[in-house]
Amino acid sequence: MRISARHLPMALLLFVAAAGATPQAVAPVALQAASTPSTPSSDAFSAEQLDQMMAPLALYPDSLLAQVLMASTYPGDVADAVKWSKAHPDAKGDDAVRQVGSQSWDPSVQSLVAFPQVLDTLGKDPAWVQRMGDAFLAQPDEVMDSVQRLRRQAQAAGNLKSTEQLKVSTEPAAATTTTTTTTAPASSTIIIEPADPQVVYVPAYNSTTVYGTWPYPSYPPYYYPPSPYYYPGSALWAGLAFGTGVAITASLWGNFNWGHGDIDIDVNRYNNINSNRQINRGDNTWRHNSANRDGVPYRDRNSREQFGRQKDGAAQRDNFRGHDPARSADRERARQSMSQRGFDTPAASNREARDRAGQASRQMDRQQAGTRDAASRQGAQNRATQGSTQRNAQARQGTRQQYQGNRGGQNNAFSGASNPGQARASSNRGHGSYSASQRPSSARGGGRQMSRPARSGGGARRR
């Protein structure tokens, strides 16, 4: 494979020129350096890690990519916007942004609902979104450098060029200055803009192929296949694919300030779409608002100190309440131990706690509903069994009564067998009557002669 000088970093070219060597002579060394992952510091992301996480988005239009990076610093709000967009799949453009104007999300997140296909991609890996936001907060220059590296790779592979949907241009790049070093400028900065400023097309592409041969085998690019709902019939073998364009006038109000590590804000557009959150004309540089972070912890110490600073006297209040670093370390070790043993660790933010509480409540409702259903089925079964038992008892009682009634109408030799006392009394009465009839007349009492008084009138008279 032949490698030309345009594929080598500017700093290496300067070194080659000073040494009197040719670029081709050091090309194998440069390729090995590009394919060997660098060793990151304890907190910072390496160049390989940044390219890995930025690969799915680096070919977005500049204004849209700037909006995504701003929004990614509020991962909890992005998760809420993803849910809203799934519930309103046909909402897009400026109208969708106005529909969520009453939400408490950061304005950068509200603007993303104009592009449901973008939220569909971000919703596939919330952890990736949070890592990307942490990287942009802590290393904005390195993130922008990563975007330019990836664009140059896609351009070299023949997969990044102007189309009916996108305008691709270049401009001279300025040197990037960080707190510790000054990096020599690249040959140019690649700018991607919508071909029509009023219509934005979101490109979809396979990040494993669009950049050509990937230089970091240990850090393959992230890839999230697009939804067929937004890209119907698109076979993403190579290059860019486009769905339906989104007509906007004010939803995108941020853009990169390449070489300076920040994002410029179009104040007029911002105020036009965010009528209830107006900003001053002088606030034309984006600043992260930690109040909208909603309790999600920051990854690196510098970000925690910059954006998570507590008010004066908070440390003393923590000590008074019994909070100290040693106990915090013990709690963290306990969290890790619980996680290794399969137990749920405590929530790391208010949002996580609310999500867990909602999940537990839904699970409890399902259990209670199942218990009620089981009790209802058991009660119905018991009532059916009891009714069957009563019907059987009544049937047996009716049969018994009918049998006894049939027996009462019969007169046979066995009718008194069930009552021997009654049979003996009847027999004794019969014997007594018979004995009396056999006694002589002298033995019977003579009785007393009865006389009737004579009727008046001398006897009977006929009428």
ChimeraX attribute file (.defattr): number of C-alpha atoms within 10 A of each C-alpha:
attribute: neighborCount
match mode: 1-to-1
recipient: residues
	/A:1	4
	/A:2	6
	/A:3	15
	/A:4	10
	/A:5	14
	/A:6	12
	/A:7	15
	/A:8	18
	/A:9	15
	/A:10	16
	/A:11	12
	/A:12	16
	/A:13	18
	/A:14	12
	/A:15	12
	/A:16	16
	/A:17	11
	/A:18	9
	/A:19	9
	/A:20	9
	/A:21	12
	/A:22	12
	/A:23	20
	/A:24	15
	/A:25	11
	/A:26	16
	/A:27	18
	/A:28	14
	/A:29	11
	/A:30	18
	/A:31	14
	/A:32	11
	/A:33	12
	/A:34	17
	/A:35	16
	/A:36	14
	/A:37	17
	/A:38	13
	/A:39	11
	/A:40	12
	/A:41	8
	/A:42	7
	/A:43	12
	/A:44	17
	/A:45	21
	/A:46	16
	/A:47	19
	/A:48	23
	/A:49	20
	/A:50	24
	/A:51	25
	/A:52	21
	/A:53	22
	/A:54	20
	/A:55	23
	/A:56	22
	/A:57	23
	/A:58	22
	/A:59	25
	/A:60	23
	/A:61	22
	/A:62	19
	/A:63	19
	/A:64	26
	/A:65	20
	/A:66	24
	/A:67	23
	/A:68	25
	/A:69	23
	/A:70	22
	/A:71	25
	/A:72	27
	/A:73	29
	/A:74	27
	/A:75	25
	/A:76	23
	/A:77	24
	/A:78	27
	/A:79	19
	/A:80	14
	/A:81	24
	/A:82	24
	/A:83	14
	/A:84	16
	/A:85	23
	/A:86	14
	/A:87	10
	/A:88	13
	/A:89	14
	/A:90	10
	/A:91	18
	/A:92	21
	/A:93	24
	/A:94	21
	/A:95	14
	/A:96	21
	/A:97	23
	/A:98	18
	/A:99	13
	/A:100	17
	/A:101	18
	/A:102	10
	/A:103	13
	/A:104	11
	/A:105	21
	/A:106	21
	/A:107	22
	/A:108	25
	/A:109	29
	/A:110	26
	/A:111	30
	/A:112	27
	/A:113	29
	/A:114	24
	/A:115	25
	/A:116	24
	/A:117	26
	/A:118	21
	/A:119	22
	/A:120	20
	/A:121	20
	/A:122	21
	/A:123	21
	/A:124	14
	/A:125	12
	/A:126	17
	/A:127	12
	/A:128	17
	/A:129	25
	/A:130	21
	/A:131	19
	/A:132	22
	/A:133	23
	/A:134	24
	/A:135	27
	/A:136	21
	/A:137	23
	/A:138	21
	/A:139	17
	/A:140	19
	/A:141	19
	/A:142	21
	/A:143	24
	/A:144	22
	/A:145	21
	/A:146	22
	/A:147	22
	/A:148	21
	/A:149	19
	/A:150	22
	/A:151	24
	/A:152	19
	/A:153	20
	/A:154	22
	/A:155	17
	/A:156	14
	/A:157	15
	/A:158	14
	/A:159	20
	/A:160	21
	/A:161	14
	/A:162	14
	/A:163	11
	/A:164	9
	/A:165	17
	/A:166	22
	/A:167	16
	/A:168	16
	/A:169	13
	/A:170	11
	/A:171	10
	/A:172	11
	/A:173	15
	/A:174	16
	/A:175	14
	/A:176	18
	/A:177	15
	/A:178	14
	/A:179	5
	/A:180	6
	/A:181	8
	/A:182	10
	/A:183	13
	/A:184	16
	/A:185	17
	/A:186	19
	/A:187	14
	/A:188	14
	/A:189	21
	/A:190	19
	/A:191	17
	/A:192	23
	/A:193	19
	/A:194	22
	/A:195	17
	/A:196	14
	/A:197	11
	/A:198	12
	/A:199	16
	/A:200	24
	/A:201	23
	/A:202	25
	/A:203	22
	/A:204	26
	/A:205	27
	/A:206	22
	/A:207	28
	/A:208	17
	/A:209	17
	/A:210	25
	/A:211	26
	/A:212	16
	/A:213	12
	/A:214	19
	/A:215	18
	/A:216	17
	/A:217	12
	/A:218	13
	/A:219	16
	/A:220	17
	/A:221	23
	/A:222	16
	/A:223	16
	/A:224	17
	/A:225	13
	/A:226	20
	/A:227	13
	/A:228	11
	/A:229	10
	/A:230	18
	/A:231	17
	/A:232	12
	/A:233	9
	/A:234	16
	/A:235	11
	/A:236	17
	/A:237	12
	/A:238	16
	/A:239	19
	/A:240	20
	/A:241	17
	/A:242	16
	/A:243	17
	/A:244	13
	/A:245	16
	/A:246	16
	/A:247	18
	/A:248	17
	/A:249	14
	/A:250	19
	/A:251	28
	/A:252	24
	/A:253	23
	/A:254	25
	/A:255	20
	/A:256	19
	/A:257	15
	/A:258	20
	/A:259	16
	/A:260	15
	/A:261	18
	/A:262	18
	/A:263	22
	/A:264	18
	/A:265	22
	/A:266	18
	/A:267	18
	/A:268	16
	/A:269	15
	/A:270	22
	/A:271	17
	/A:272	15
	/A:273	23
	/A:274	19
	/A:275	11
	/A:276	10
	/A:277	12
	/A:278	13
	/A:279	14
	/A:280	9
	/A:281	11
	/A:282	8
	/A:283	12
	/A:284	16
	/A:285	14
	/A:286	15
	/A:287	13
	/A:288	14
	/A:289	11
	/A:290	17
	/A:291	11
	/A:292	17
	/A:293	20
	/A:294	15
	/A:295	16
	/A:296	18
	/A:297	13
	/A:298	22
	/A:299	17
	/A:300	15
	/A:301	12
	/A:302	13
	/A:303	16
	/A:304	15
	/A:305	11
	/A:306	12
	/A:307	16
	/A:308	16
	/A:309	11
	/A:310	11
	/A:311	7
	/A:312	8
	/A:313	8
	/A:314	11
	/A:315	13
	/A:316	12
	/A:317	11
	/A:318	11
	/A:319	11
	/A:320	10
	/A:321	9
	/A:322	9
	/A:323	13
	/A:324	13
	/A:325	9
	/A:326	9
	/A:327	11
	/A:328	11
	/A:329	11
	/A:330	11
	/A:331	13
	/A:332	14
	/A:333	12
	/A:334	14
	/A:335	16
	/A:336	15
	/A:337	13
	/A:338	14
	/A:339	13
	/A:340	11
	/A:341	8
	/A:342	9
	/A:343	11
	/A:344	11
	/A:345	14
	/A:346	15
	/A:347	13
	/A:348	11
	/A:349	15
	/A:350	12
	/A:351	15
	/A:352	15
	/A:353	13
	/A:354	12
	/A:355	13
	/A:356	14
	/A:357	12
	/A:358	12
	/A:359	12
	/A:360	12
	/A:361	12
	/A:362	12
	/A:363	12
	/A:364	12
	/A:365	12
	/A:366	12
	/A:367	12
	/A:368	12
	/A:369	12
	/A:370	12
	/A:371	12
	/A:372	12
	/A:373	12
	/A:374	12
	/A:375	12
	/A:376	12
	/A:377	12
	/A:378	12
	/A:379	12
	/A:380	12
	/A:381	12
	/A:382	12
	/A:383	12
	/A:384	11
	/A:385	12
	/A:386	12
	/A:387	12
	/A:388	12
	/A:389	12
	/A:390	11
	/A:391	12
	/A:392	12
	/A:393	12
	/A:394	12
	/A:395	11
	/A:396	12
	/A:397	12
	/A:398	12
	/A:399	12
	/A:400	12
	/A:401	11
	/A:402	11
	/A:403	11
	/A:404	11
	/A:405	11
	/A:406	10
	/A:407	11
	/A:408	9
	/A:409	8
	/A:410	10
	/A:411	9
	/A:412	7
	/A:413	7
	/A:414	8
	/A:415	12
	/A:416	13
	/A:417	10
	/A:418	9
	/A:419	9
	/A:420	9
	/A:421	11
	/A:422	11
	/A:423	13
	/A:424	12
	/A:425	11
	/A:426	10
	/A:427	11
	/A:428	11
	/A:429	10
	/A:430	11
	/A:431	11
	/A:432	10
	/A:433	10
	/A:434	11
	/A:435	9
	/A:436	10
	/A:437	10
	/A:438	8
	/A:439	10
	/A:440	8
	/A:441	9
	/A:442	7
	/A:443	7
	/A:444	10
	/A:445	7
	/A:446	8
	/A:447	6
	/A:448	6
	/A:449	5
	/A:450	5
	/A:451	6
	/A:452	5
	/A:453	5
	/A:454	9
	/A:455	8
	/A:456	7
	/A:457	7
	/A:458	7
	/A:459	8
	/A:460	9
	/A:461	6
	/A:462	4
	/A:463	3
